[in-house]
Amino acid sequence: MGFGDKISNAAEEAKGKAKEKFGDATDNESMEAEGRADQAKANAKKVGENVKDAAENTKDSASDLFNDDK
């Protein structure tokens, strides 16, 4: 996951938490739900990025294993 992606996802998650807390404080269920949705979206992006990173690492490891320059 790139550094910019991490920052973007963290910002989206923080925004969601703020919306959820604001909605809770003002008894605005719609705002709370929107905040939870923003957090879920940010977490889904993190999972997707982690899967991409794992696939890349697996590919690199396999390449190293089969392309041993001995």
CHARMM-style PDB file with segment names, atoms N, HN, CA, C and O in Angstrom:
ATOM      1  N   MET     1       0.857  -1.163   0.000  1.00  0.00      PROA
ATOM      2  CA  MET     1       0.000   0.000   0.000  1.00  0.00      PROA
ATOM      3  C   MET     1       0.900   1.222   0.000  1.00  0.00      PROA
ATOM      4  O   MET     1       1.833   1.321   0.797  1.00  0.00      PROA
ATOM      5  N   GLY     2       0.615   2.145  -0.895  1.00  0.00      PROA
ATOM      6  HN  GLY     2      -0.143   2.065  -1.543  1.00  0.00      PROA
ATOM      7  CA  GLY     2       1.396   3.358  -0.966  1.00  0.00      PROA
ATOM      8  C   GLY     2       1.110   4.277   0.213  1.00  0.00      PROA
ATOM      9  O   GLY     2       0.052   4.212   0.839  1.00  0.00      PROA
ATOM     10  N   PHE     3       2.074   5.126   0.493  1.00  0.00      PROA
ATOM     11  HN  PHE     3       2.934   5.179  -0.016  1.00  0.00      PROA
ATOM     12  CA  PHE     3       1.941   6.051   1.621  1.00  0.00      PROA
ATOM     13  C   PHE     3       0.734   6.966   1.450  1.00  0.00      PROA
ATOM     14  O   PHE     3       0.010   7.231   2.410  1.00  0.00      PROA
ATOM     15  N   GLY     4       0.518   7.448   0.227  1.00  0.00      PROA
ATOM     16  HN  GLY     4       1.107   7.233  -0.552  1.00  0.00      PROA
ATOM     17  CA  GLY     4      -0.630   8.318  -0.034  1.00  0.00      PROA
ATOM     18  C   GLY     4      -1.950   7.606   0.204  1.00  0.00      PROA
ATOM     19  O   GLY     4      -2.902   8.201   0.709  1.00  0.00      PROA
ATOM     20  N   ASP     5      -2.006   6.306  -0.167  1.00  0.00      PROA
ATOM     21  HN  ASP     5      -1.232   5.823  -0.577  1.00  0.00      PROA
ATOM     22  CA  ASP     5      -3.216   5.521   0.066  1.00  0.00      PROA
ATOM     23  C   ASP     5      -3.480   5.372   1.554  1.00  0.00      PROA
ATOM     24  O   ASP     5      -4.622   5.467   2.003  1.00  0.00      PROA
ATOM     25  N   LYS     6      -2.419   5.138   2.318  1.00  0.00      PROA
ATOM     26  HN  LYS     6      -1.491   5.061   1.953  1.00  0.00      PROA
ATOM     27  CA  LYS     6      -2.574   4.985   3.766  1.00  0.00      PROA
ATOM     28  C   LYS     6      -3.131   6.263   4.385  1.00  0.00      PROA
ATOM     29  O   LYS     6      -4.026   6.217   5.228  1.00  0.00      PROA
ATOM     30  N   ILE     7      -2.597   7.391   3.964  1.00  0.00      PROA
ATOM     31  HN  ILE     7      -1.870   7.428   3.280  1.00  0.00      PROA
ATOM     32  CA  ILE     7      -3.060   8.677   4.497  1.00  0.00      PROA
ATOM     33  C   ILE     7      -4.515   8.923   4.105  1.00  0.00      PROA
ATOM     34  O   ILE     7      -5.325   9.350   4.927  1.00  0.00      PROA
ATOM     35  N   SER     8      -4.833   8.654   2.853  1.00  0.00      PROA
ATOM     36  HN  SER     8      -4.174   8.307   2.185  1.00  0.00      PROA
ATOM     37  CA  SER     8      -6.200   8.853   2.366  1.00  0.00      PROA
ATOM     38  C   SER     8      -7.190   7.970   3.129  1.00  0.00      PROA
ATOM     39  O   SER     8      -8.257   8.433   3.531  1.00  0.00      PROA
ATOM     40  N   ASN     9      -6.837   6.716   3.322  1.00  0.00      PROA
ATOM     41  HN  ASN     9      -5.970   6.340   2.995  1.00  0.00      PROA
ATOM     42  CA  ASN     9      -7.727   5.798   4.046  1.00  0.00      PROA
ATOM     43  C   ASN     9      -7.873   6.211   5.510  1.00  0.00      PROA
ATOM     44  O   ASN     9      -8.968   6.151   6.068  1.00  0.00      PROA
ATOM     45  N   ALA    10      -6.776   6.629   6.125  1.00  0.00      PROA
ATOM     46  HN  ALA    10      -5.886   6.679   5.671  1.00  0.00      PROA
ATOM     47  CA  ALA    10      -6.830   7.066   7.525  1.00  0.00      PROA
ATOM     48  C   ALA    10      -7.699   8.316   7.654  1.00  0.00      PROA
ATOM     49  O   ALA    10      -8.463   8.447   8.610  1.00  0.00      PROA
ATOM     50  N   ALA    11      -7.584   9.232   6.695  1.00  0.00      PROA
ATOM     51  HN  ALA    11      -6.963   9.126   5.918  1.00  0.00      PROA
ATOM     52  CA  ALA    11      -8.395  10.451   6.724  1.00  0.00      PROA
ATOM     53  C   ALA    11      -9.872  10.118   6.555  1.00  0.00      PROA
ATOM     54  O   ALA    11     -10.727  10.685   7.236  1.00  0.00      PROA
ATOM     55  N   GLU    12     -10.169   9.185   5.637  1.00  0.00      PROA
ATOM     56  HN  GLU    12      -9.474   8.724   5.084  1.00  0.00      PROA
ATOM     57  CA  GLU    12     -11.563   8.801   5.418  1.00  0.00      PROA
ATOM     58  C   GLU    12     -12.136   8.121   6.664  1.00  0.00      PROA
ATOM     59  O   GLU    12     -13.288   8.348   7.032  1.00  0.00      PROA
ATOM     60  N   GLU    13     -11.322   7.291   7.304  1.00  0.00      PROA
ATOM     61  HN  GLU    13     -10.386   7.107   7.005  1.00  0.00      PROA
ATOM     62  CA  GLU    13     -11.779   6.623   8.528  1.00  0.00      PROA
ATOM     63  C   GLU    13     -12.010   7.639   9.647  1.00  0.00      PROA
ATOM     64  O   GLU    13     -13.004   7.556  10.370  1.00  0.00      PROA
ATOM     65  N   ALA    14     -11.085   8.603   9.789  1.00  0.00      PROA
ATOM     66  HN  ALA    14     -10.278   8.670   9.201  1.00  0.00      PROA
ATOM     67  CA  ALA    14     -11.235   9.636  10.814  1.00  0.00      PROA
ATOM     68  C   ALA    14     -12.478  10.486  10.562  1.00  0.00      PROA
ATOM     69  O   ALA    14     -13.200  10.839  11.495  1.00  0.00      PROA
ATOM     70  N   LYS    15     -12.718  10.811   9.290  1.00  0.00      PROA
ATOM     71  HN  LYS    15     -12.131  10.524   8.533  1.00  0.00      PROA
ATOM     72  CA  LYS    15     -13.913  11.579   8.933  1.00  0.00      PROA
ATOM     73  C   LYS    15     -15.170  10.799   9.320  1.00  0.00      PROA
ATOM     74  O   LYS    15     -16.131  11.368   9.838  1.00  0.00      PROA
ATOM     75  N   GLY    16     -15.149   9.496   9.062  1.00  0.00      PROA
ATOM     76  HN  GLY    16     -14.369   9.033   8.641  1.00  0.00      PROA
ATOM     77  CA  GLY    16     -16.291   8.655   9.411  1.00  0.00      PROA
ATOM     78  C   GLY    16     -16.526   8.597  10.907  1.00  0.00      PROA
ATOM     79  O   GLY    16     -17.665   8.653  11.369  1.00  0.00      PROA
ATOM     80  N   LYS    17     -15.444   8.485  11.661  1.00  0.00      PROA
ATOM     81  HN  LYS    17     -14.519   8.440  11.286  1.00  0.00      PROA
ATOM     82  CA  LYS    17     -15.573   8.457  13.128  1.00  0.00      PROA
ATOM     83  C   LYS    17     -16.143   9.774  13.638  1.00  0.00      PROA
ATOM     84  O   LYS    17     -16.994   9.794  14.528  1.00  0.00      PROA
ATOM     85  N   ALA    18     -15.660  10.884  13.057  1.00  0.00      PROA
ATOM     86  HN  ALA    18     -14.969  10.868  12.335  1.00  0.00      PROA
ATOM     87  CA  ALA    18     -16.158  12.195  13.474  1.00  0.00      PROA
ATOM     88  C   ALA    18     -17.649  12.335  13.161  1.00  0.00      PROA
ATOM     89  O   ALA    18     -18.420  12.829  13.984  1.00  0.00      PROA
ATOM     90  N   LYS    19     -18.047  11.898  11.967  1.00  0.00      PROA
ATOM     91  HN  LYS    19     -17.421  11.497  11.298  1.00  0.00      PROA
ATOM     92  CA  LYS    19     -19.460  11.970  11.600  1.00  0.00      PROA
ATOM     93  C   LYS    19     -20.304  11.116  12.535  1.00  0.00      PROA
ATOM     94  O   LYS    19     -21.376  11.533  12.973  1.00  0.00      PROA
ATOM     95  N   GLU    20     -19.814   9.920  12.838  1.00  0.00      PROA
ATOM     96  HN  GLU    20     -18.943   9.581  12.483  1.00  0.00      PROA
ATOM     97  CA  GLU    20     -20.570   9.029  13.715  1.00  0.00      PROA
ATOM     98  C   GLU    20     -20.734   9.651  15.104  1.00  0.00      PROA
ATOM     99  O   GLU    20     -21.824   9.617  15.675  1.00  0.00      PROA
ATOM    100  N   LYS    21     -19.657  10.214  15.644  1.00  0.00      PROA
ATOM    101  HN  LYS    21     -18.771  10.241  15.181  1.00  0.00      PROA
ATOM    102  CA  LYS    21     -19.726  10.829  16.978  1.00  0.00      PROA
ATOM    103  C   LYS    21     -20.622  12.068  16.962  1.00  0.00      PROA
ATOM    104  O   LYS    21     -21.393  12.294  17.894  1.00  0.00      PROA
ATOM    105  N   PHE    22     -20.517  12.864  15.901  1.00  0.00      PROA
ATOM    106  HN  PHE    22     -19.890  12.680  15.144  1.00  0.00      PROA
ATOM    107  CA  PHE    22     -21.363  14.049  15.797  1.00  0.00      PROA
ATOM    108  C   PHE    22     -22.830  13.634  15.700  1.00  0.00      PROA
ATOM    109  O   PHE    22     -23.693  14.233  16.342  1.00  0.00      PROA
ATOM    110  N   GLY    23     -23.104  12.622  14.906  1.00  0.00      PROA
ATOM    111  HN  GLY    23     -22.403  12.135  14.385  1.00  0.00      PROA
ATOM    112  CA  GLY    23     -24.470  12.125  14.780  1.00  0.00      PROA
ATOM    113  C   GLY    23     -25.004  11.609  16.098  1.00  0.00      PROA
ATOM    114  O   GLY    23     -26.168  11.824  16.433  1.00  0.00      PROA
ATOM    115  N   ASP    24     -24.141  10.919  16.853  1.00  0.00      PROA
ATOM    116  HN  ASP    24     -23.195  10.744  16.581  1.00  0.00      PROA
ATOM    117  CA  ASP    24     -24.544  10.413  18.162  1.00  0.00      PROA
ATOM    118  C   ASP    24     -24.830  11.570  19.123  1.00  0.00      PROA
ATOM    119  O   ASP    24     -25.817  11.552  19.860  1.00  0.00      PROA
ATOM    120  N   ALA    25     -23.953  12.570  19.102  1.00  0.00      PROA
ATOM    121  HN  ALA    25     -23.152  12.584  18.504  1.00  0.00      PROA
ATOM    122  CA  ALA    25     -24.110  13.706  20.012  1.00  0.00      PROA
ATOM    123  C   ALA    25     -25.353  14.536  19.702  1.00  0.00      PROA
ATOM    124  O   ALA    25     -25.968  15.106  20.603  1.00  0.00      PROA
ATOM    125  N   THR    26     -25.716  14.600  18.434  1.00  0.00      PROA
ATOM    126  HN  THR    26     -25.217  14.137  17.701  1.00  0.00      PROA
ATOM    127  CA  THR    26     -26.865  15.423  18.036  1.00  0.00      PROA
ATOM    128  C   THR    26     -28.123  14.585  17.811  1.00  0.00      PROA
ATOM    129  O   THR    26     -29.145  15.095  17.351  1.00  0.00      PROA
ATOM    130  N   ASP    27     -28.040  13.316  18.134  1.00  0.00      PROA
ATOM    131  HN  ASP    27     -27.210  12.902  18.508  1.00  0.00      PROA
ATOM    132  CA  ASP    27     -29.164  12.379  17.955  1.00  0.00      PROA
ATOM    133  C   ASP    27     -29.621  12.337  16.497  1.00  0.00      PROA
ATOM    134  O   ASP    27     -30.815  12.288  16.202  1.00  0.00      PROA
ATOM    135  N   ASN    28     -28.634  12.359  15.592  1.00  0.00      PROA
ATOM    136  HN  ASN    28     -27.664  12.399  15.832  1.00  0.00      PROA
ATOM    137  CA  ASN    28     -28.892  12.321  14.155  1.00  0.00      PROA
ATOM    138  C   ASN    28     -28.482  10.939  13.644  1.00  0.00      PROA
ATOM    139  O   ASN    28     -27.314  10.704  13.336  1.00  0.00      PROA
ATOM    140  N   GLU    29     -29.442  10.042  13.558  1.00  0.00      PROA
ATOM    141  HN  GLU    29     -30.391  10.233  13.809  1.00  0.00      PROA
ATOM    142  CA  GLU    29     -29.156   8.659  13.165  1.00  0.00      PROA
ATOM    143  C   GLU    29     -28.612   8.562  11.746  1.00  0.00      PROA
ATOM    144  O   GLU    29     -27.785   7.700  11.452  1.00  0.00      PROA
ATOM    145  N   SER    30     -29.069   9.434  10.879  1.00  0.00      PROA
ATOM    146  HN  SER    30     -29.742  10.134  11.117  1.00  0.00      PROA
ATOM    147  CA  SER    30     -28.594   9.432   9.498  1.00  0.00      PROA
ATOM    148  C   SER    30     -27.098   9.762   9.443  1.00  0.00      PROA
ATOM    149  O   SER    30     -26.345   9.126   8.705  1.00  0.00      PROA
ATOM    150  N   MET    31     -26.677  10.750  10.221  1.00  0.00      PROA
ATOM    151  HN  MET    31     -27.288  11.266  10.820  1.00  0.00      PROA
ATOM    152  CA  MET    31     -25.263  11.131  10.265  1.00  0.00      PROA
ATOM    153  C   MET    31     -24.425  10.006  10.870  1.00  0.00      PROA
ATOM    154  O   MET    31     -23.320   9.730  10.402  1.00  0.00      PROA
ATOM    155  N   GLU    32     -24.947   9.363  11.903  1.00  0.00      PROA
ATOM    156  HN  GLU    32     -25.844   9.588  12.283  1.00  0.00      PROA
ATOM    157  CA  GLU    32     -24.244   8.223  12.500  1.00  0.00      PROA
ATOM    158  C   GLU    32     -24.034   7.124  11.462  1.00  0.00      PROA
ATOM    159  O   GLU    32     -22.932   6.593  11.326  1.00  0.00      PROA
ATOM    160  N   ALA    33     -25.083   6.791  10.739  1.00  0.00      PROA
ATOM    161  HN  ALA    33     -25.978   7.223  10.849  1.00  0.00      PROA
ATOM    162  CA  ALA    33     -25.010   5.738   9.729  1.00  0.00      PROA
ATOM    163  C   ALA    33     -24.033   6.110   8.618  1.00  0.00      PROA
ATOM    164  O   ALA    33     -23.283   5.262   8.133  1.00  0.00      PROA
ATOM    165  N   GLU    34     -24.045   7.365   8.224  1.00  0.00      PROA
ATOM    166  HN  GLU    34     -24.655   8.053   8.618  1.00  0.00      PROA
ATOM    167  CA  GLU    34     -23.122   7.830   7.190  1.00  0.00      PROA
ATOM    168  C   GLU    34     -21.680   7.696   7.684  1.00  0.00      PROA
ATOM    169  O   GLU    34     -20.795   7.300   6.925  1.00  0.00      PROA
ATOM    170  N   GLY    35     -21.449   8.024   8.939  1.00  0.00      PROA
ATOM    171  HN  GLY    35     -22.168   8.347   9.556  1.00  0.00      PROA
ATOM    172  CA  GLY    35     -20.112   7.881   9.517  1.00  0.00      PROA
ATOM    173  C   GLY    35     -19.656   6.438   9.548  1.00  0.00      PROA
ATOM    174  O   GLY    35     -18.506   6.138   9.226  1.00  0.00      PROA
ATOM    175  N   ARG    36     -20.554   5.538   9.935  1.00  0.00      PROA
ATOM    176  HN  ARG    36     -21.488   5.781  10.197  1.00  0.00      PROA
ATOM    177  CA  ARG    36     -20.202   4.111   9.942  1.00  0.00      PROA
ATOM    178  C   ARG    36     -19.917   3.623   8.529  1.00  0.00      PROA
ATOM    179  O   ARG    36     -19.020   2.808   8.316  1.00  0.00      PROA
ATOM    180  N   ALA    37     -20.685   4.123   7.567  1.00  0.00      PROA
ATOM    181  HN  ALA    37     -21.414   4.785   7.740  1.00  0.00      PROA
ATOM    182  CA  ALA    37     -20.467   3.730   6.170  1.00  0.00      PROA
ATOM    183  C   ALA    37     -19.108   4.227   5.670  1.00  0.00      PROA
ATOM    184  O   ALA    37     -18.402   3.507   4.964  1.00  0.00      PROA
ATOM    185  N   ASP    38     -18.747   5.452   6.037  1.00  0.00      PROA
ATOM    186  HN  ASP    38     -19.321   6.037   6.611  1.00  0.00      PROA
ATOM    187  CA  ASP    38     -17.433   5.981   5.645  1.00  0.00      PROA
ATOM    188  C   ASP    38     -16.307   5.131   6.228  1.00  0.00      PROA
ATOM    189  O   ASP    38     -15.313   4.854   5.557  1.00  0.00      PROA
ATOM    190  N   GLN    39     -16.473   4.723   7.481  1.00  0.00      PROA
ATOM    191  HN  GLN    39     -17.280   4.948   8.027  1.00  0.00      PROA
ATOM    192  CA  GLN    39     -15.454   3.885   8.120  1.00  0.00      PROA
ATOM    193  C   GLN    39     -15.354   2.521   7.432  1.00  0.00      PROA
ATOM    194  O   GLN    39     -14.257   2.010   7.207  1.00  0.00      PROA
ATOM    195  N   ALA    40     -16.491   1.948   7.108  1.00  0.00      PROA
ATOM    196  HN  ALA    40     -17.382   2.364   7.291  1.00  0.00      PROA
ATOM    197  CA  ALA    40     -16.502   0.650   6.435  1.00  0.00      PROA
ATOM    198  C   ALA    40     -15.839   0.749   5.060  1.00  0.00      PROA
ATOM    199  O   ALA    40     -15.105  -0.149   4.648  1.00  0.00      PROA
ATOM    200  N   LYS    41     -16.103   1.832   4.369  1.00  0.00      PROA
ATOM    201  HN  LYS    41     -16.699   2.562   4.703  1.00  0.00      PROA
ATOM    202  CA  LYS    41     -15.508   2.050   3.050  1.00  0.00      PROA
ATOM    203  C   LYS    41     -13.987   2.156   3.163  1.00  0.00      PROA
ATOM    204  O   LYS    41     -13.258   1.567   2.365  1.00  0.00      PROA
ATOM    205  N   ALA    42     -13.515   2.907   4.155  1.00  0.00      PROA
ATOM    206  HN  ALA    42     -14.107   3.385   4.803  1.00  0.00      PROA
ATOM    207  CA  ALA    42     -12.070   3.046   4.357  1.00  0.00      PROA
ATOM    208  C   ALA    42     -11.446   1.699   4.712  1.00  0.00      PROA
ATOM    209  O   ALA    42     -10.367   1.366   4.222  1.00  0.00      PROA
ATOM    210  N   ASN    43     -12.114   0.932   5.552  1.00  0.00      PROA
ATOM    211  HN  ASN    43     -12.990   1.202   5.950  1.00  0.00      PROA
ATOM    212  CA  ASN    43     -11.585  -0.379   5.933  1.00  0.00      PROA
ATOM    213  C   ASN    43     -11.561  -1.332   4.750  1.00  0.00      PROA
ATOM    214  O   ASN    43     -10.629  -2.125   4.617  1.00  0.00      PROA
ATOM    215  N   ALA    44     -12.565  -1.267   3.894  1.00  0.00      PROA
ATOM    216  HN  ALA    44     -13.322  -0.622   4.002  1.00  0.00      PROA
ATOM    217  CA  ALA    44     -12.593  -2.119   2.702  1.00  0.00      PROA
ATOM    218  C   ALA    44     -11.434  -1.775   1.770  1.00  0.00      PROA
ATOM    219  O   ALA    44     -10.823  -2.659   1.171  1.00  0.00      PROA
ATOM    220  N   LYS    45     -11.143  -0.491   1.656  1.00  0.00      PROA
ATOM    221  HN  LYS    45     -11.640   0.228   2.143  1.00  0.00      PROA
ATOM    222  CA  LYS    45     -10.006  -0.072   0.823  1.00  0.00      PROA
ATOM    223  C   LYS    45      -8.700  -0.605   1.408  1.00  0.00      PROA
ATOM    224  O   LYS    45      -7.828  -1.063   0.669  1.00  0.00      PROA
ATOM    225  N   LYS    46      -8.566  -0.546   2.731  1.00  0.00      PROA
ATOM    226  HN  LYS    46      -9.274  -0.174   3.330  1.00  0.00      PROA
ATOM    227  CA  LYS    46      -7.357  -1.075   3.383  1.00  0.00      PROA
ATOM    228  C   LYS    46      -7.200  -2.556   3.087  1.00  0.00      PROA
ATOM    229  O   LYS    46      -6.105  -3.013   2.762  1.00  0.00      PROA
ATOM    230  N   VAL    47      -8.286  -3.307   3.198  1.00  0.00      PROA
ATOM    231  HN  VAL    47      -9.176  -2.936   3.462  1.00  0.00      PROA
ATOM    232  CA  VAL    47      -8.240  -4.752   2.926  1.00  0.00      PROA
ATOM    233  C   VAL    47      -7.816  -4.994   1.480  1.00  0.00      PROA
ATOM    234  O   VAL    47      -6.969  -5.847   1.215  1.00  0.00      PROA
ATOM    235  N   GLY    48      -8.396  -4.253   0.553  1.00  0.00      PROA
ATOM    236  HN  GLY    48      -9.083  -3.560   0.768  1.00  0.00      PROA
ATOM    237  CA  GLY    48      -8.033  -4.399  -0.856  1.00  0.00      PROA
ATOM    238  C   GLY    48      -6.570  -4.112  -1.105  1.00  0.00      PROA
ATOM    239  O   GLY    48      -5.909  -4.838  -1.848  1.00  0.00      PROA
ATOM    240  N   GLU    49      -6.062  -3.063  -0.493  1.00  0.00      PROA
ATOM    241  HN  GLU    49      -6.599  -2.474   0.110  1.00  0.00      PROA
ATOM    242  CA  GLU    49      -4.647  -2.728  -0.642  1.00  0.00      PROA
ATOM    243  C   GLU    49      -3.761  -3.811  -0.027  1.00  0.00      PROA
ATOM    244  O   GLU    49      -2.718  -4.152  -0.584  1.00  0.00      PROA
ATOM    245  N   ASN    50      -4.176  -4.352   1.124  1.00  0.00      PROA
ATOM    246  HN  ASN    50      -5.024  -4.075   1.576  1.00  0.00      PROA
ATOM    247  CA  ASN    50      -3.400  -5.414   1.767  1.00  0.00      PROA
ATOM    248  C   ASN    50      -3.361  -6.667   0.903  1.00  0.00      PROA
ATOM    249  O   ASN    50      -2.336  -7.344   0.837  1.00  0.00      PROA
ATOM    250  N   VAL    51      -4.473  -6.979   0.240  1.00  0.00      PROA
ATOM    251  HN  VAL    51      -5.307  -6.428   0.293  1.00  0.00      PROA
ATOM    252  CA  VAL    51      -4.514  -8.139  -0.658  1.00  0.00      PROA
ATOM    253  C   VAL    51      -3.566  -7.912  -1.836  1.00  0.00      PROA
ATOM    254  O   VAL    51      -2.823  -8.813  -2.227  1.00  0.00      PROA
ATOM    255  N   LYS    52      -3.597  -6.706  -2.396  1.00  0.00      PROA
ATOM    256  HN  LYS    52      -4.200  -5.974  -2.078  1.00  0.00      PROA
ATOM    257  CA  LYS    52      -2.682  -6.395  -3.501  1.00  0.00      PROA
ATOM    258  C   LYS    52      -1.236  -6.519  -3.057  1.00  0.00      PROA
ATOM    259  O   LYS    52      -0.409  -7.076  -3.779  1.00  0.00      PROA
ATOM    260  N   ASP    53      -0.921  -6.002  -1.866  1.00  0.00      PROA
ATOM    261  HN  ASP    53      -1.593  -5.550  -1.279  1.00  0.00      PROA
ATOM    262  CA  ASP    53       0.451  -6.090  -1.351  1.00  0.00      PROA
ATOM    263  C   ASP    53       0.864  -7.542  -1.149  1.00  0.00      PROA
ATOM    264  O   ASP    53       1.983  -7.923  -1.492  1.00  0.00      PROA
ATOM    265  N   ALA    54      -0.027  -8.350  -0.598  1.00  0.00      PROA
ATOM    266  HN  ALA    54      -0.936  -8.041  -0.319  1.00  0.00      PROA
ATOM    267  CA  ALA    54       0.286  -9.759  -0.358  1.00  0.00      PROA
ATOM    268  C   ALA    54       0.520 -10.491  -1.672  1.00  0.00      PROA
ATOM    269  O   ALA    54       1.428 -11.316  -1.771  1.00  0.00      PROA
ATOM    270  N   ALA    55      -0.288 -10.196  -2.671  1.00  0.00      PROA
ATOM    271  HN  ALA    55      -1.025  -9.526  -2.590  1.00  0.00      PROA
ATOM    272  CA  ALA    55      -0.116 -10.828  -3.978  1.00  0.00      PROA
ATOM    273  C   ALA    55       1.223 -10.430  -4.596  1.00  0.00      PROA
ATOM    274  O   ALA    55       1.919 -11.263  -5.177  1.00  0.00      PROA
ATOM    275  N   GLU    56       1.568  -9.182  -4.469  1.00  0.00      PROA
ATOM    276  HN  GLU    56       1.003  -8.506  -3.997  1.00  0.00      PROA
ATOM    277  CA  GLU    56       2.848  -8.702  -5.007  1.00  0.00      PROA
ATOM    278  C   GLU    56       4.020  -9.367  -4.285  1.00  0.00      PROA
ATOM    279  O   GLU    56       4.998  -9.778  -4.911  1.00  0.00      PROA
ATOM    280  N   ASN    57       3.905  -9.467  -2.964  1.00  0.00      PROA
ATOM    281  HN  ASN    57       3.111  -9.134  -2.456  1.00  0.00      PROA
ATOM    282  CA  ASN    57       4.973 -10.119  -2.197  1.00  0.00      PROA
ATOM    283  C   ASN    57       5.103 -11.595  -2.564  1.00  0.00      PROA
ATOM    284  O   ASN    57       6.212 -12.121  -2.657  1.00  0.00      PROA
ATOM    285  N   THR    58       3.973 -12.256  -2.772  1.00  0.00      PROA
ATOM    286  HN  THR    58       3.072 -11.828  -2.696  1.00  0.00      PROA
ATOM    287  CA  THR    58       3.991 -13.666  -3.167  1.00  0.00      PROA
ATOM    288  C   THR    58       4.633 -13.816  -4.536  1.00  0.00      PROA
ATOM    289  O   THR    58       5.437 -14.719  -4.766  1.00  0.00      PROA
ATOM    290  N   LYS    59       4.268 -12.925  -5.432  1.00  0.00      PROA
ATOM    291  HN  LYS    59       3.615 -12.192  -5.246  1.00  0.00      PROA
ATOM    292  CA  LYS    59       4.843 -12.955  -6.785  1.00  0.00      PROA
ATOM    293  C   LYS    59       6.355 -12.750  -6.726  1.00  0.00      PROA
ATOM    294  O   LYS    59       7.109 -13.453  -7.398  1.00  0.00      PROA
ATOM    295  N   ASP    60       6.792 -11.789  -5.922  1.00  0.00      PROA
ATOM    296  HN  ASP    60       6.180 -11.218  -5.376  1.00  0.00      PROA
ATOM    297  CA  ASP    60       8.218 -11.518  -5.782  1.00  0.00      PROA
ATOM    298  C   ASP    60       8.949 -12.711  -5.178  1.00  0.00      PROA
ATOM    299  O   ASP    60      10.044 -13.059  -5.621  1.00  0.00      PROA
ATOM    300  N   SER    61       8.353 -13.336  -4.175  1.00  0.00      PROA
ATOM    301  HN  SER    61       7.464 -13.054  -3.815  1.00  0.00      PROA
ATOM    302  CA  SER    61       8.975 -14.498  -3.533  1.00  0.00      PROA
ATOM    303  C   SER    61       9.091 -15.662  -4.509  1.00  0.00      PROA
ATOM    304  O   SER    61      10.118 -16.339  -4.558  1.00  0.00      PROA
ATOM    305  N   ALA    62       8.043 -15.891  -5.278  1.00  0.00      PROA
ATOM    306  HN  ALA    62       7.209 -15.341  -5.238  1.00  0.00      PROA
ATOM    307  CA  ALA    62       8.068 -16.977  -6.265  1.00  0.00      PROA
ATOM    308  C   ALA    62       9.104 -16.694  -7.331  1.00  0.00      PROA
ATOM    309  O   ALA    62       9.822 -17.596  -7.762  1.00  0.00      PROA
ATOM    310  N   SER    63       9.184 -15.453  -7.755  1.00  0.00      PROA
ATOM    311  HN  SER    63       8.600 -14.720  -7.404  1.00  0.00      PROA
ATOM    312  CA  SER    63      10.168 -15.073  -8.753  1.00  0.00      PROA
ATOM    313  C   SER    63      11.584 -15.301  -8.233  1.00  0.00      PROA
ATOM    314  O   SER    63      12.441 -15.816  -8.952  1.00  0.00      PROA
ATOM    315  N   ASP    64      11.822 -14.922  -6.995  1.00  0.00      PROA
ATOM    316  HN  ASP    64      11.126 -14.505  -6.411  1.00  0.00      PROA
ATOM    317  CA  ASP    64      13.135 -15.150  -6.378  1.00  0.00      PROA
ATOM    318  C   ASP    64      13.447 -16.643  -6.278  1.00  0.00      PROA
ATOM    319  O   ASP    64      14.586 -17.061  -6.489  1.00  0.00      PROA
ATOM    320  N   LEU    65      12.453 -17.420  -5.964  1.00  0.00      PROA
ATOM    321  HN  LEU    65      11.529 -17.080  -5.792  1.00  0.00      PROA
ATOM    322  CA  LEU    65      12.640 -18.852  -5.794  1.00  0.00      PROA
ATOM    323  C   LEU    65      13.009 -19.534  -7.112  1.00  0.00      PROA
ATOM    324  O   LEU    65      13.894 -20.389  -7.150  1.00  0.00      PROA
ATOM    325  N   PHE    66      12.326 -19.150  -8.188  1.00  0.00      PROA
ATOM    326  HN  PHE    66      11.607 -18.456  -8.157  1.00  0.00      PROA
ATOM    327  CA  PHE    66      12.535 -19.817  -9.477  1.00  0.00      PROA
ATOM    328  C   PHE    66      13.588 -19.165 -10.351  1.00  0.00      PROA
ATOM    329  O   PHE    66      14.007 -19.754 -11.347  1.00  0.00      PROA
ATOM    330  N   ASN    67      14.020 -17.982 -10.010  1.00  0.00      PROA
ATOM    331  HN  ASN    67      13.680 -17.503  -9.200  1.00  0.00      PROA
ATOM    332  CA  ASN    67      15.042 -17.287 -10.796  1.00  0.00      PROA
ATOM    333  C   ASN    67      16.328 -17.143 -10.003  1.00  0.00      PROA
ATOM    334  O   ASN    67      16.978 -16.098 -10.050  1.00  0.00      PROA
ATOM    335  N   ASP    68      16.687 -18.163  -9.293  1.00  0.00      PROA
ATOM    336  HN  ASP    68      16.159 -19.011  -9.254  1.00  0.00      PROA
ATOM    337  CA  ASP    68      17.900 -18.143  -8.500  1.00  0.00      PROA
ATOM    338  C   ASP    68      19.098 -18.087  -9.447  1.00  0.00      PROA
ATOM    339  O   ASP    68      19.270 -18.972 -10.285  1.00  0.00      PROA
ATOM    340  N   ASP    69      19.915 -17.061  -9.318  1.00  0.00      PROA
ATOM    341  HN  ASP    69      19.776 -16.342  -8.637  1.00  0.00      PROA
ATOM    342  CA  ASP    69      21.060 -16.855 -10.214  1.00  0.00      PROA
ATOM    343  C   ASP    69      22.316 -17.541  -9.697  1.00  0.00      PROA
ATOM    344  O   ASP    69      23.316 -16.877  -9.424  1.00  0.00      PROA
ATOM    345  N   LYS    70      22.276 -18.841  -9.561  1.00  0.00      PROA
ATOM    346  HN  LYS    70      21.464 -19.381  -9.782  1.00  0.00      PROA
ATOM    347  CA  LYS    70      23.465 -19.572  -9.088  1.00  0.00      PROA
ATOM    348  C   LYS    70      24.143 -20.258 -10.227  1.00  0.00      PROA
ATOM    349  OT1 LYS    70      25.160 -20.922 -10.030  1.00  0.00      PROA
TER     350      LYS     70
END
